[in-house]
Amino acid sequence: MAGCQEDGGPRPTFPAGAEDCRRSPAGDHAPMAVTMKDVAERCGMSRPTVNLVLAGKGHLLRPETVAKVMAAASELGYRRNAAARAMRLGRFANVGLINSTGSGLSNIPIKTLVTLTDRLAAADHHLLFMRTPDLAFTEAGRLPQIATQHCVDGVILNRIFPADDPVAAALDTGGTPAVWFNIEHPVNTVRPDDEQAGRLATERLIALGHRRIVYVNPLHTLHISAADRCRGYAAAMAAAGLEAESYQAADSSVSAAGHEPGHRWFSAMFRRDRRPTAVIINGTVHLAPILQAAAMAALEVPRDLSVVAIDGDPLWSIGLQPSLVRIPEDEMGVALAELMLARLADPATPLPTRRVPCTWHERNTVAPVTGR
């Protein structure tokens, strides 16, 4: 083949973009991977210098040195050999995010996902997104096998499951550090502080003079967040000597509202003799029926009725900027990355669960009590 030497003599220098067609182990002339040695020969630098640059530590060298190495690497089409690197370091530098294929069992905010990916990348780790049948989360031994097959050093489990699930013991036995997302678990878990969210919303409304505050969760959910937020609401009401009034999807009245236009149920509540002056709603998606019901009852938000949602930042507009207790979506991504990296550094040591605090964002759906 033109341009190839097979006599063991010096290998010629190919022009930029040319194919290096050294003989492969199979005996043919298939292209072979470009090595650091090749890059060092092209740019006239030592291999340790080239290694520093290609390992992302060019800040330790002069800019012109880095430029020469990168130019040579680009000309030769150099790509890092991930398999060789994994064998040398004894790790893959990959973290698996394992989600269930079951509907509604593996929700993760996009902001959390983006921040998690960026923080792991800054530590030279890559996030691999995986979906697996729900059965894998409930049969001991299945997830460690999945983690091995996908060449990951640790896994982040994103699925609603009870605290006594066999997955934890199976992963520990298999030697794969694991972190859980947004479940109730005593160790190795990141979740928002949902109880604090309910308490924060209630305390802010009480500070504005509200005494008849209702907590509503119109949709049935298996997740612990709704109950935890309600618990925080009830605790704040009790601390202020006020009577708590909450409606969950398990209540027949609210369940019926979930199957009919939601504003009908809210309208009945707003027309009572002692109607609430404030409502805490679990999720911004339920704001529209509240506003519709308030309008039908001739109530103006926030003059006559204050409304607070507990949710992440809403991605849509309803004409009002809802006051909310914000779920810390970005901060949870940071916490997940930090906890995962800490577990990778010391897999044998369980780490306490991190409850990321929520924050109050007052906009234009709350106001001090007036009139009633």
C-alpha positions in Angstrom: 0.0 0.0 0.0 1.4 3.4 -0.9 3.0 5.3 1.9 3.5 2.2 4.1 6.9 0.8 5.2 7.1 -2.8 6.2 10.9 -3.2 6.5 11.1 -2.0 10.1 12.7 1.3 9.0 11.7 4.7 10.2 8.0 5.4 9.8 7.4 8.3 7.4 5.7 11.5 8.5 2.2 11.7 6.9 0.7 15.0 5.9 -2.1 16.4 7.9 -5.3 14.3 7.6 -3.4 11.4 6.0 -4.2 7.9 7.2 -1.6 6.1 9.3 -1.8 2.6 7.8 0.6 0.7 10.0 0.2 -3.1 9.9 -2.4 -4.3 12.4 -1.9 -7.4 14.5 -4.1 -9.4 12.1 -1.5 -8.8 9.4 -3.5 -6.5 7.2 -3.0 -2.8 6.7 -6.1 -1.6 8.7 -5.7 1.9 10.3 -4.3 1.8 13.9 -5.0 4.2 16.7 -2.7 7.2 17.1 -0.7 7.1 20.3 0.8 9.7 22.6 4.2 8.6 21.3 3.0 9.6 17.8 1.8 13.0 19.0 5.1 13.6 20.8 7.1 12.7 17.7 4.9 15.0 15.5 5.2 18.1 17.8 8.8 17.4 19.1 7.8 17.3 22.7 8.5 14.7 25.4 5.8 12.1 26.2 5.3 13.4 29.7 4.6 16.9 28.3 2.2 15.5 25.8 0.5 13.4 28.5 0.0 16.5 30.7 -1.7 18.4 27.8 -3.9 15.5 26.7 -4.9 14.7 30.2 -6.3 18.2 30.6 -3.5 19.6 32.7 -2.2 22.1 30.2 -2.5 24.9 32.7 0.7 23.7 34.1 2.6 24.4 30.9 3.2 27.4 28.7 0.4 28.3 26.3 2.6 27.9 23.2 3.5 24.4 24.3 -0.1 23.4 24.8 -0.9 24.9 21.3 1.8 22.8 19.6 0.6 19.6 21.3 -3.0 20.2 20.5 -2.2 21.0 16.9 -0.2 17.8 16.5 -3.0 15.8 18.1 -5.6 17.3 15.8 -3.5 16.7 12.7 -3.0 13.0 13.6 -6.6 12.5 14.7 -5.6 11.5 18.2 -8.3 10.1 20.5 -7.8 9.0 24.1 -7.9 5.2 24.6 -10.6 4.9 27.2 -10.1 1.1 27.6 -6.4 1.5 28.2 -7.0 4.4 30.6 -9.5 2.3 32.6 -7.1 -0.6 32.8 -4.3 1.7 34.0 -6.4 3.5 36.6 -8.6 0.6 37.7 -11.7 2.7 37.0 -13.9 3.7 34.1 -14.6 7.3 35.2 -18.3 6.6 34.4 -21.3 7.0 36.7 -24.6 5.4 35.7 -28.0 7.0 36.3 -30.4 4.1 36.4 -34.0 4.8 35.8 -37.0 2.5 35.8 -39.1 2.0 32.7 -42.2 2.1 35.0 -44.4 5.1 34.3 -43.9 7.9 36.8 -41.3 6.0 38.9 -38.2 7.8 37.8 -38.8 11.6 37.5 -35.8 13.9 37.6 -35.8 17.6 36.9 -33.9 18.6 33.8 -32.0 21.3 35.9 -30.9 18.6 38.3 -29.7 16.4 35.4 -27.8 19.2 33.7 -26.0 20.3 36.9 -25.2 16.7 37.9 -23.7 16.1 34.4 -21.6 19.3 34.5 -20.3 18.7 38.1 -19.3 15.1 37.3 -17.6 16.2 34.0 -15.6 18.8 36.0 -14.3 15.9 38.0 -13.4 14.0 34.9 -16.4 11.6 35.2 -19.1 10.9 32.6 -22.8 10.3 33.3 -24.4 7.4 31.5 -28.2 7.4 31.3 -29.7 3.9 31.6 -33.3 2.6 31.7 -34.0 -0.8 33.0 -37.2 -2.8 33.6 -38.7 -2.2 37.0 -38.1 -5.8 37.9 -34.4 -5.1 38.1 -35.0 -2.8 41.1 -36.8 -5.5 43.1 -34.7 -8.6 42.5 -31.4 -8.7 44.4 -28.5 -9.2 42.1 -29.9 -7.7 39.0 -28.6 -4.1 39.3 -25.0 -5.0 40.2 -25.0 -7.0 36.9 -26.4 -4.0 35.0 -23.7 -1.8 36.5 -20.9 -4.2 35.5 -22.2 -4.6 31.9 -22.3 -0.8 31.4 -18.8 -0.3 32.8 -19.6 2.2 35.5 -17.8 2.9 38.8 -20.9 3.9 40.7 -24.6 4.2 40.2 -27.3 6.8 41.0 -30.7 5.1 41.5 -33.7 7.1 40.5 -36.8 5.2 41.4 -39.5 5.3 44.0 -39.1 2.2 46.2 -39.4 1.4 49.9 -36.5 1.8 52.3 -36.2 -2.0 52.9 -35.7 -2.8 49.2 -33.1 -5.5 48.6 -31.2 -3.3 46.1 -29.1 -1.6 48.7 -27.7 -4.8 50.1 -27.1 -6.3 46.6 -25.2 -3.3 45.5 -23.0 -3.1 48.6 -22.3 -6.8 48.2 -21.3 -6.3 44.6 -18.9 -3.5 45.5 -20.7 -0.8 43.4 -21.1 2.5 45.3 -24.6 3.7 45.0 -26.5 6.9 45.7 -30.2 7.3 45.8 -32.2 10.2 44.5 -35.3 11.7 46.2 -36.5 8.8 48.4 -36.7 8.2 52.1 -33.5 6.5 53.0 -31.1 7.0 56.0 -27.9 7.0 54.1 -26.4 7.7 50.6 -29.4 9.7 49.5 -30.0 13.2 48.1 -33.5 14.7 48.3 -35.2 18.1 48.8 -36.3 18.9 52.4 -40.0 18.6 51.6 -41.1 18.9 55.2 -39.2 22.2 55.4 -40.9 23.3 52.2 -44.4 22.9 53.7 -43.3 24.6 56.9 -41.7 27.5 55.1 -44.8 28.2 53.0 -47.1 28.1 56.0 -44.8 30.3 58.2 -44.6 33.0 55.5 -48.4 33.1 55.1 -48.9 33.3 58.9 -46.4 36.2 59.0 -48.7 38.0 56.5 -51.6 37.6 58.9 -53.3 34.6 57.4 -55.0 32.2 59.9 -57.3 30.1 57.7 -54.7 28.3 55.5 -55.5 25.1 53.5 -53.0 22.6 52.1 -54.2 20.8 49.0 -52.6 18.0 47.0 -55.2 17.2 44.3 -53.4 14.3 42.5 -52.7 10.9 44.0 -49.0 10.2 44.2 -46.9 7.3 45.5 -44.0 9.7 46.4 -43.3 10.8 49.9 -43.0 14.5 49.0 -46.7 15.3 49.3 -47.1 13.8 52.7 -43.9 15.3 54.0 -44.9 18.8 52.8 -48.3 18.4 54.5 -46.5 17.3 57.6 -44.5 20.5 57.6 -47.6 22.6 57.0 -49.4 20.9 59.9 -46.4 21.4 62.2 -46.2 25.2 61.4 -50.0 25.6 62.0 -49.8 23.7 65.3 -46.8 25.9 66.4 -48.9 29.0 65.7 -51.9 27.6 67.6 -54.0 27.3 64.4 -56.2 24.5 63.1 -54.8 22.7 60.1 -57.0 21.7 57.1 -55.5 19.6 54.4 -56.9 17.7 51.5 -55.1 14.8 49.9 -55.9 12.9 46.8 -56.9 10.0 49.0 -59.8 12.0 50.3 -63.0 11.3 48.3 -63.8 14.9 47.7 -60.4 15.7 46.3 -60.3 12.4 44.3 -63.5 13.4 42.7 -62.1 16.7 41.8 -59.3 15.0 40.0 -61.7 13.3 37.6 -63.9 16.4 37.1 -62.9 20.0 36.4 -60.8 20.9 39.5 -62.3 24.3 39.8 -65.7 22.8 41.0 -64.1 21.5 44.1 -62.1 24.7 44.8 -65.3 26.8 44.1 -67.2 24.9 46.8 -64.3 25.5 49.3 -64.1 29.3 48.4 -67.9 29.8 48.9 -67.9 28.5 52.5 -68.9 30.9 55.3 -65.4 30.7 56.7 -63.5 30.3 53.5 -59.7 30.0 53.5 -57.7 33.2 52.9 -54.7 31.3 51.7 -54.0 28.0 49.9 -50.8 26.0 49.6 -50.9 23.9 46.5 -48.6 21.0 45.8 -47.3 21.8 42.3 -47.8 24.8 40.0 -49.7 22.6 37.5 -52.7 23.0 39.8 -52.7 26.8 39.8 -55.0 27.2 36.8 -58.1 25.5 38.4 -57.5 27.5 41.7 -57.4 30.8 39.8 -60.5 29.8 37.8 -62.4 28.9 40.9 -61.3 32.1 42.7 -62.6 34.2 39.7 -66.0 32.3 39.8 -66.2 33.1 43.5 -65.5 36.8 42.8 -62.2 36.5 44.7 -59.1 38.4 43.4 -55.7 37.0 43.8 -53.8 38.1 45.9 -56.1 40.8 47.4 -58.8 38.3 48.6 -56.9 35.0 48.3 -53.2 34.2 48.6 -51.8 31.2 46.8 -48.5 29.5 47.2 -47.1 26.6 45.2 -44.4 24.2 46.2 -42.5 23.3 43.0 -39.5 23.9 40.9 -39.4 27.0 38.7 -42.5 27.0 36.5 -41.8 26.7 32.8 -45.0 28.4 31.7 -46.9 31.6 32.4 -50.5 32.0 33.6 -50.4 35.8 33.6 -49.3 35.8 37.3 -45.9 35.0 38.6 -46.8 32.5 41.4 -45.2 32.9 44.8 -43.6 29.6 45.6 -41.4 27.6 47.8 -38.8 26.5 45.2 -37.6 22.9 45.1 -33.8 23.2 44.8 -33.3 21.5 41.4 -29.9 22.9 40.6 -28.6 22.4 44.1 -29.8 18.8 44.1 -27.6 18.1 41.1 -24.6 19.6 42.9 -25.3 17.5 46.0 -25.8 14.3 43.9 -22.4 14.8 42.2 -20.6 15.6 45.5 -22.1 12.6 47.3 -21.4 10.3 44.3 -17.7 11.4 44.2 -17.4 11.0 47.9 -18.7 7.5 47.7 -16.3 6.7 44.9 -13.4 7.9 47.0 -14.5 5.8 50.0 -17.0 3.1 48.9 -17.0 1.3 52.3 -18.3 4.3 54.3 -22.0 5.1 54.2 -22.7 8.8 54.2 -25.7 10.5 55.8 -28.6 11.5 53.6 -28.5 15.1 52.3 -31.8 17.0 52.6 -31.3 20.1 50.4 -33.3 23.1 51.8 -36.0 24.8 49.7 -36.2 28.6 49.4 -39.0 31.1 49.5 -39.7 33.2 46.4 -42.4 35.9 46.9 -44.0 37.1 43.7 -47.5 38.4 43.0 -49.9 35.8 44.4 -49.6 36.6 48.1 -50.5 39.6 50.2 -51.4 40.5 53.7 -54.9 39.6 54.9 -57.6 42.2 54.3 -61.3 42.1 55.2 -62.3 38.6 56.1 
